[in-house]
């Protein structure tokens, strides 16, 4: 069977479009980057392993269109520093930026200013919905929370105690927690929330918080965590206490993957990171090349970019002992350029 590459798939799609239209905007070569045209992916905590497959997907899509890419951001969990890195990116005048905003509102003005000066912006995984960003790509955080709630109930019953850790201020993490608590209250009113503490992706803070929750609630049955950094600390505290608490979390790191393999963590719900980056690039690329189509709306008189994609669901995977090997980052990156 002939191998179908990503580049060939996209090229075929572009060819199909070009053969069924005579619109001047769809002239041959429109869906390709000019020499030097660059797209940037900007994140916070830039060393976190979560970004690696996302950027790989971003690069794979960019290469199919002949575009340059740059990975950017700040190594710190600091909104001021991330905004500063975003401002530095704008100095390079990229065609577009795929942004993971640490917090939504502080990024409204920088995003709007970027777009006004010619750099298109799409967000991923976390959003700035009140800005003029043209697209938002993420997994369905409500669906993740519902899945987690149903799994917890299936494992420990519908009249048990549970706890959550949280990371207030980051939109996707907020939703993963508030949606699960709301779902439990609506569908399983006998489930009792006995602990809720902010750990802000800090494994040490999560260790202390979890140890405190476990000590105060000896009948604790499960804990839900919206990200993997806090899960690393939580599992250490639960193992140390020799407590029989079911752990579920979103995202994955090499450390939590090993705990899943060992049976210390029940499962993780992981956004399809490669798809997130791939669709993220396409969204920001088409925002920068919105002249390729003429939609049936008022964009010409209102002046807005017709490439508006309010929400793209990149899906999520369920990681268990049975399929954990498929999520080994070293294996994934073995044949890839890490830059």
C-alpha positions in Angstrom: 0.0 0.0 0.0 1.3 3.4 -0.9 2.2 5.5 2.1 0.2 8.7 2.3 2.1 11.6 3.9 0.7 14.6 5.6 2.2 16.8 2.9 0.6 14.7 0.2 -2.8 14.8 1.9 -2.8 18.6 2.2 -1.4 19.0 -1.3 -4.2 16.8 -2.7 -6.8 18.9 -0.8 -5.4 22.1 -2.2 -5.3 20.7 -5.7 -9.0 19.6 -5.4 -10.0 23.1 -4.4 -8.0 24.7 -7.2 -9.6 22.5 -9.8 -13.2 23.3 -8.9 -13.0 27.1 -8.8 -11.9 29.9 -11.0 -11.9 32.6 -8.3 -8.8 34.7 -8.6 -8.1 34.5 -4.9 -7.7 30.7 -5.3 -5.0 31.1 -7.9 -2.2 28.5 -8.0 0.4 29.1 -5.2 -1.9 31.1 -2.9 -1.8 28.3 -0.2 1.9 28.5 0.3 4.2 30.6 2.4 6.4 33.3 0.9 10.1 32.9 1.5 10.8 33.7 5.2 7.1 33.6 6.2 7.2 32.6 9.8 4.7 31.3 12.4 5.4 31.2 16.1 4.1 29.0 18.9 4.2 30.8 22.3 3.7 29.1 25.7 4.4 29.4 29.4 6.6 27.0 31.3 8.3 26.3 28.0 10.2 23.2 29.2 7.1 21.3 30.0 6.9 18.1 28.0 3.3 18.8 27.1 4.3 21.2 24.4 6.6 18.8 22.6 4.0 16.9 20.6 2.0 20.0 20.1 4.9 21.8 18.4 5.7 18.7 16.4 2.1 18.8 15.0 2.5 22.6 14.4 5.8 22.0 12.5 4.4 19.1 10.4 1.6 21.3 9.1 3.9 24.2 8.5 6.3 22.2 6.5 3.5 21.1 4.1 3.0 24.7 3.2 6.7 25.6 3.1 6.5 27.8 6.2 9.0 28.6 8.9 8.2 28.0 12.6 9.6 29.1 15.9 9.0 27.8 19.4 8.8 30.6 21.9 7.6 31.6 25.4 8.9 31.8 28.9 10.3 29.1 31.2 8.4 30.6 34.1 4.9 30.3 35.3 4.5 34.1 35.2 1.9 36.0 33.2 4.1 39.1 33.0 7.0 37.2 31.6 4.8 35.4 29.1 3.4 38.6 27.8 6.9 40.0 27.5 7.9 37.0 25.4 4.8 37.6 23.2 5.9 41.2 22.8 9.3 40.1 21.7 7.8 37.7 19.2 5.9 40.6 17.7 9.1 42.5 17.0 10.0 39.7 14.5 6.7 40.5 12.6 5.6 36.9 12.2 2.6 36.1 10.0 0.9 34.4 12.9 1.2 33.2 16.5 -0.4 30.1 18.0 -0.7 31.2 21.7 -1.4 29.3 24.9 -2.3 32.2 27.2 -1.6 31.6 30.8 -4.5 33.8 31.7 -7.2 35.1 29.5 -7.8 38.8 30.3 -4.2 40.1 30.5 -3.7 38.9 27.0 -6.7 40.8 25.5 -4.8 44.0 24.7 -1.6 42.3 23.4 -3.6 39.9 21.1 -5.7 42.7 19.7 -2.6 44.9 19.1 -0.8 42.0 17.4 -3.7 41.6 15.0 -4.0 45.3 14.3 -0.4 45.4 13.3 -0.6 42.4 11.0 0.1 39.3 13.0 -2.8 36.9 13.3 -3.4 35.1 16.6 -5.1 31.8 17.4 -5.2 30.3 20.9 -4.9 26.7 22.0 -5.5 24.6 25.2 -6.3 27.8 27.1 -8.2 30.8 25.6 -8.6 34.5 25.7 -12.2 34.6 24.5 -12.7 38.4 24.9 -9.8 39.2 22.6 -10.0 39.3 18.8 -8.2 36.0 18.4 -9.5 34.2 15.2 -9.6 30.6 16.5 -9.5 28.4 19.6 -8.2 24.8 19.5 -8.6 22.6 22.5 -10.0 19.4 23.8 -13.5 19.5 25.2 -12.9 20.2 28.9 -16.6 19.5 29.8 -16.4 16.1 28.1 -13.1 15.3 30.0 -14.8 16.2 33.3 -17.9 14.2 32.5 -15.7 11.2 31.6 -13.6 11.5 34.7 -16.7 11.8 36.9 -18.3 8.7 35.4 -15.1 6.7 35.7 -14.7 7.7 39.4 -18.2 6.7 40.2 -17.8 3.4 38.3 -14.8 2.6 40.4 -15.7 3.7 43.9 -19.5 4.0 43.8 -21.9 6.9 43.8 -21.9 7.6 47.6 -18.3 8.2 48.3 -15.8 11.0 49.1 -13.7 12.7 46.5 -11.3 15.7 46.3 -9.9 17.9 43.6 -6.8 20.0 43.1 -7.0 23.0 40.9 -5.1 25.8 39.1 -7.3 28.9 39.2 -7.0 31.4 36.4 -6.1 29.1 33.5 -9.3 28.6 31.5 -9.0 24.9 30.6 -7.9 23.8 34.1 -10.7 25.8 35.6 -13.3 24.1 33.4 -11.9 20.6 34.1 -12.5 21.1 37.8 -15.7 23.2 37.9 -17.4 21.0 35.3 -16.6 17.8 37.3 -17.9 19.2 40.6 -21.0 20.5 38.9 -21.6 17.2 37.2 -21.2 15.3 40.4 -23.7 17.7 42.2 -26.2 17.2 39.4 -26.0 13.5 38.7 -24.5 12.0 41.8 -25.7 14.1 44.8 -24.4 11.5 47.3 -20.8 12.0 46.2 -19.2 14.3 48.8 -16.5 16.8 47.9 -14.2 16.8 51.0 -11.2 18.6 49.7 -10.5 21.4 47.1 -7.1 23.1 47.1 -5.2 25.2 44.6 -1.8 23.8 43.8 -1.1 25.8 40.6 0.9 23.1 38.7 3.4 22.9 41.6 4.2 19.3 42.5 5.5 20.3 45.9 2.3 22.3 46.7 0.3 19.3 45.4 2.2 16.9 47.7 1.5 19.0 50.8 -2.2 19.6 49.8 -2.9 16.0 49.1 -1.2 14.8 52.3 -3.4 17.2 54.3 -6.6 16.1 52.5 -5.8 12.4 53.0 -5.0 12.8 56.7 -8.2 14.8 57.3 -10.4 12.4 55.3 -9.4 8.7 55.9 -12.4 7.6 53.7 -11.3 9.6 50.7 -12.0 7.5 47.6 -10.7 9.5 44.6 -8.9 12.6 43.6 -9.3 14.5 40.3 -6.4 16.8 39.1 -6.7 19.1 36.0 -3.0 18.7 35.0 -0.1 16.4 35.4 2.4 18.5 37.4 0.2 18.5 40.4 -0.5 14.8 39.9 3.2 14.1 40.3 3.0 15.5 43.9 -0.3 14.0 44.7 0.7 10.4 43.8 3.8 10.8 46.0 1.7 11.8 49.0 -0.8 9.1 48.5 1.9 6.4 48.1 3.6 7.7 51.2 0.4 7.6 53.2 -0.3 4.1 51.9 -3.8 5.3 51.2 -6.1 3.5 48.7 -7.2 6.6 46.7 -8.0 6.4 43.0 -6.0 9.1 41.1 -7.2 10.5 37.8 -5.7 13.5 36.1 -5.6 15.4 32.8 -2.5 15.7 30.5 0.5 13.5 31.0 4.2 13.8 31.8 6.9 11.1 31.6 6.7 10.8 35.4 2.9 10.3 35.6 3.1 7.9 32.6 5.4 5.7 34.7 3.0 5.8 37.6 0.2 4.8 35.2 2.3 1.8 34.1 2.9 0.9 37.7 -0.7 1.1 38.6 -0.3 4.0 41.0 -2.4 6.3 38.9 -5.7 4.9 37.6 -5.7 6.8 34.3 -5.0 10.1 32.5 -7.1 12.0 30.0 -4.7 13.5 27.5 -5.6 16.0 24.8 -4.5 14.8 21.3 -1.5 17.1 21.4 -0.2 16.5 17.8 -3.7 17.2 16.4 -3.9 20.3 18.6 -0.7 21.7 17.1 -1.6 20.6 13.5 -5.0 22.2 13.6 -3.5 25.2 15.5 -1.2 25.9 12.6 -3.9 25.5 10.0 -6.1 27.9 11.9 -3.5 30.7 12.2 -2.2 30.1 8.7 -5.7 30.5 7.1 -6.3 33.6 9.3 -3.2 35.0 7.7 -4.3 33.9 4.2 -8.0 34.7 4.5 -8.1 36.0 1.0 -8.3 32.4 -0.3 -12.0 32.4 0.0 -15.0 34.8 -0.2 -17.6 33.8 2.4 -21.3 34.8 2.2 -21.2 37.4 5.0 -20.5 41.1 5.7 -16.7 40.9 6.3 -15.9 43.3 3.5 -17.9 46.1 5.1 -17.4 45.2 8.7 -13.7 44.7 8.3 -13.3 41.5 10.4 -11.2 38.6 9.3 -13.6 36.1 7.7 -11.5 33.2 9.0 -13.3 32.9 12.4 -13.2 29.5 14.1 -14.7 29.9 17.5 -13.8 26.4 18.6 -12.0 23.3 17.3 -12.2 20.1 19.4 -8.9 18.2 19.0 -10.2 15.3 21.0 -8.6 13.5 24.0 -7.1 10.0 24.6 -7.6 7.8 27.7 -4.2 6.6 29.0 -4.2 3.4 31.0 -1.8 0.6 31.8 -2.9 -1.2 28.6 -1.9 1.6 26.1 0.7 3.6 28.1 3.6 2.6 25.9 1.9 4.5 23.0 2.5 7.7 24.9 6.2 7.4 25.5 7.7 10.8 24.5 11.2 9.4 23.9 9.8 6.9 21.4 7.7 9.5 19.7 10.7 11.9 19.3 13.2 9.2 18.3 13.0 10.0 14.5 12.1 13.7 14.8 14.0 16.9 14.8 13.5 18.3 18.3 14.1 21.9 17.3 
